[in-house]
Each structure stands twice: as C-alpha cells, then as structure tokens.
Amino acid sequence: MSIRVTSLFPLPQEKVTNTLEYYEKILDQAAPLRARHREEVHYAIRDLSKMLTGDRASLPKDYMGDPRTFNAYLRFFLPWNLYRLTRLFQGMDFDLPNDGVIIDLGAGPLTVAQALWIAKPNLREKRLTFINVDRSPKPMREGQKLFEALAPKSPWKMVNVKGGPSSKVREKANLLITANMVNEASSGMRTPLPLWANKFSQQISRMLAPKGKILIIEPGIRRSGRVLSLLRNEFIEKGLSILAPCPHHEECPMSGEQGKSWCHFNFDSTHAPEWLQKLAKKCRMEKDNVSMSFLYVGQADAPTPVPEENSMLIRTVSESFRIDDGGFGQYGCAAEGLILLLAKGEARSIFPGGLVGIPTPEKLEEDLKSGAKIVELPTRAIHKGANAKPSDPKSDHKSKSDRDSKPVERSGSRPDSRKSHSPKDASDSWTNSKKSNSPKDTSDSWTSSKKESYKKNKPPRK
Ligand SMILES: C[S@@+](CC[C@H](N)C(=O)[O-])C[C@H]1O[C@@H](n2cnc3c(N)ncnc32)[C@H](O)[C@@H]1O
C-alpha cells in the first residue's frame, strides 16, 4: 500500500536562499542605518520584541512611525517574516491573472510584496497591482524603497493607502493577504473577539473580486490560532471554502479555546540567512524553529481537498513525539476531529504541515488522555515526498495520474533534508528549540511544551 504526502513548507529553493542571504545588502542600500542606530540596533530589537510579545494593548498605534523601533523592525522582524512567508508562498499556486490585484492589509514595509517577488518567480512577468493598506504610511514608503532595490525592473505597481479594514478600496482583490496584522488589529479593543471576527470577515470579504481568495498569516501563538479559528467559522458561515490548512469544513478541533490546543506549524530556521541567525544570537533571541498559523480561503466554488473513497485526509500539525508504548505520535487534523497519528515499527512520522490520505480504519479508537482519534501510519511506501517539488495546498488532490506518480524514498516525506530521517533523530532535533523572545517564535507553541506532552501523551498546553 502507498500513501501520498504533500507539504506546506517546502525547502527554500537555492535562489530564494541566496536572495535572503543578500537581503542585508538591500537593507543597507535602501534603508541605511545611522551610526548611532547601528551600534544599538540589537537593543532596539529586544525592546521591540518585548513590546510585541507583551500586552499588545500597550503597543502604541504608530510604533512603526518611531525611527528606532522601525529600524529594529526592518533589520530583524521583516527578514524573519520574509523567511516565514517565502517558505509558505513557495508551496502555493496563487494563479493570479495578468493585471491582477493584490490587497495587502497591514502592509507595513511591504513584506508581502517582497516575499512574493522572492518566492514566486512565475509572477514576475505579470502586471500586478498591489494595494498596500496600513494605518501607518511611513513603513509603506520605506518598504517601497526596499522593493525597488530588490526588484528594480519589476512591472508590479505599488499603491499605498493609509487606512484599515474598513477603508473603501475601489479595486477588488484577486488575492487579499494580511500578514502579522490580525492579532494586532484585534487586540486592545472593547469588542469581544467573536464579534470582531464577524465584522472583520465581512469587511475583507467585501474587498474580493469574483473568485478572489484570502490568505491570513499570523505568528503561531495561541491567540492567533483562536482568532483564525473564529474567522474560519465566519467564512464557512458565509459559504466560502477553506482551502488550507484545514482538510475539511467540520468543526475546528484546534480552536485555541480553553482546554484545546491551537492550530500552528513549526518549521526549521536552519535555512534562514546566516547574517540573520547571527543577529538573533547577538540579540540573545536564537531560534531553531519558526512558527506560523494561517488560513487560506476561496469562494464557494473553489476546489478543496477531497478524500478518496474510504480514506481520510489528515493534516499533520504537531511535531512528532515519543509515546509511552514505543514508536512516535503526532497530532493531526481531519474531518473526524483531532487525530493522534501513530508511527510504529518501520513507519515514519510526517513533517508538520504534511497532508496525507490514509485508508479509514475500520474502527477509530480514541486516545483516552487527549480524546484524539488514533490512526496508525502505514509502514509501506509513501508516494511523492514533499521535498520532491514545492507543492500547492490546492494541488494536493490533483489528477489520478499525478496521484499514481512514481514512489520516492520515504525519507522524502520530510522536507528538511539537512536533518536526520529517522523518527527518533527527527523528534530529538525538533525538541532542541532554543528559548526565544521573538513574537514570531513564541514559546507558547508545540515546540516548547513538547517534552511534557511526550510523557503524558497529551496535546501540548491545554
Ligand atoms: C507586525 S506589522 C506587520 C507588517 C507586515 N505585514 C509584515 O508581515 O511584516 C503590523 C502592521 O499592521 C498595521 N496595523 C495594525 N492594525 C491595523 C489596523 N487596524 N488598520 C491598519 N493597519 C493596521 C500596523 O501599522 C503594522 O504596520
């Protein structure tokens, strides 16, 4: 028997890695630091990190307008976001028309446009218009300089709009992206979160062109997971389709409500630029993993993943962990609810974010401690490793001929070829995350609470 696995976060292509490595020069060229800022930028980064991870209500609205804070953002948070976004974008097929419109809500220094340029060379010839919307205009102006240094001959048009989700934007979006903004925008409000989600989902749905899609990306912290789960409910109620990461439209089993884990993915930071890792070290904010929650939504008629007959579709979410009675466990999500995937004997765990179709077991036993349905991973061949080529969340369930493609080595089911392929080693290497203060890589995630959950066989951090 063979199973097919595709991944959300393929390894960066060489050109992507090279561009991110070179990006420090782009920063020096388009946003040079004054001597006094250069000397103390690592302190400014630490200060901003505290502001972003602390009580967001105390975050000044125009924190991006302050030169010291903004420089810290440009030098550290922007490039880490570029790394996270390019890893995600590489695996997606946005299928944008020529003359397509992208709305970037909470655009900051145009992180989304830059990440798309780096990760999607097939879009570079298209005459795309970016409507960048932010309540703070200065980061967008500075971001435009960075974009021009990164892509001097780009046909993409940048239109910067001072505003927010309630702004009336004339153009309708083929793709609306909002990255690292929703958590901020929904914090410090008197409105309860479910009401905020209802209003926000309405506002952004109205900005879409026919067949337009929405992609919301957030740091992988519990609050983001909670907000995204609420937004997901709203979109489903409005009849929209959830394209990724959820392999179903049933109730979200990782909603981040009290007593529940939240949906987020960790992937390695080893492919991030060396200069950025060095800077992280200097700031004492090193990280082995980066973390992300996201939601990709299409119109009602957009094709969504459908399981084959008598099989279930499971999105692996957590990293793998040792289980008491031998082998490895890993949490995943399916229409059937929270899944505990067991890899015993020769079977191997799957990289977080993998989508796998598995024959439905005759009886779905429940794990007494976590309440998850137990599904054993088959020990035999896995078709088409995620590492074979960047995959598209939409394309996970393409044609039969694609499905029947040649089997690859099972080790290919882990996108990170620089790490060991044995479940044991893999699990060990995923455990050794360094403690981080970064808001993008919060300790409040699968990684940090893993050790505890290994022993108890429970989803982390209830
Ligand atoms: C953390 S930054 C993210 C910037 C960029 N998208 C990125 O991923 O690097 C959040 C941005 O959202 C903007 N923002 C937050 N709440 C907003 C709101 N209600 N309306 C408009 N912009 C908002 C902030 O001004 C800031 O530029």
The ligand as a MOL file (V3000), in Angstrom:
LIG
                    3D

  0  0  0     0  0            999 V3000
M  V30 BEGIN CTAB
M  V30 COUNTS 27 29 0 0 0
M  V30 BEGIN ATOM
M  V30 1 C 3.5180 43.4910 12.7310 0
M  V30 2 S 3.2470 44.6130 11.4340 0 CHG=1
M  V30 3 C 3.1990 43.5280 10.0480 0
M  V30 4 C 3.7110 44.2110 8.8090 0
M  V30 5 C 3.8510 43.2820 7.6080 0
M  V30 6 N 2.5670 42.8300 7.1340 0
M  V30 7 C 4.7340 42.1240 7.9560 0
M  V30 8 O 4.2590 40.9670 7.9330 0
M  V30 9 O 5.9240 42.3070 8.2130 0 CHG=-1
M  V30 10 C 1.5500 45.0030 11.6190 0
M  V30 11 C 1.1160 46.1280 10.7230 0
M  V30 12 O -0.3040 46.1920 10.7630 0
M  V30 13 C -0.6690 47.5630 10.8580 0
M  V30 14 N -1.9820 47.5960 11.5210 0
M  V30 15 C -2.3230 47.0730 12.7290 0
M  V30 16 N -3.6320 47.2640 12.9690 0
M  V30 17 C -4.1230 47.9240 11.8980 0
M  V30 18 C -5.4040 48.4080 11.5510 0
M  V30 19 N -6.4550 48.2520 12.3530 0
M  V30 20 N -5.5510 49.0440 10.3720 0
M  V30 21 C -4.4990 49.2150 9.5400 0
M  V30 22 N -3.2590 48.7740 9.8060 0
M  V30 23 C -3.0790 48.1310 10.9700 0
M  V30 24 C 0.4330 48.2170 11.6720 0
M  V30 25 O 0.5100 49.6120 11.4170 0
M  V30 26 C 1.6620 47.4800 11.1650 0
M  V30 27 O 2.2550 48.1180 10.0570 0
M  V30 END ATOM
M  V30 BEGIN BOND
M  V30 1 1 1 2
M  V30 2 1 2 3
M  V30 3 1 2 10
M  V30 4 1 3 4
M  V30 5 1 4 5
M  V30 6 1 5 6
M  V30 7 1 5 7
M  V30 8 2 7 8
M  V30 9 1 7 9
M  V30 10 1 10 11
M  V30 11 1 11 12
M  V30 12 1 11 26
M  V30 13 1 12 13
M  V30 14 1 13 14
M  V30 15 1 13 24
M  V30 16 1 14 15
M  V30 17 1 14 23
M  V30 18 2 15 16
M  V30 19 1 16 17
M  V30 20 1 17 18
M  V30 21 2 17 23
M  V30 22 1 18 19
M  V30 23 2 18 20
M  V30 24 1 20 21
M  V30 25 2 21 22
M  V30 26 1 22 23
M  V30 27 1 24 25
M  V30 28 1 24 26
M  V30 29 1 26 27
M  V30 END BOND
M  V30 END CTAB
M  END
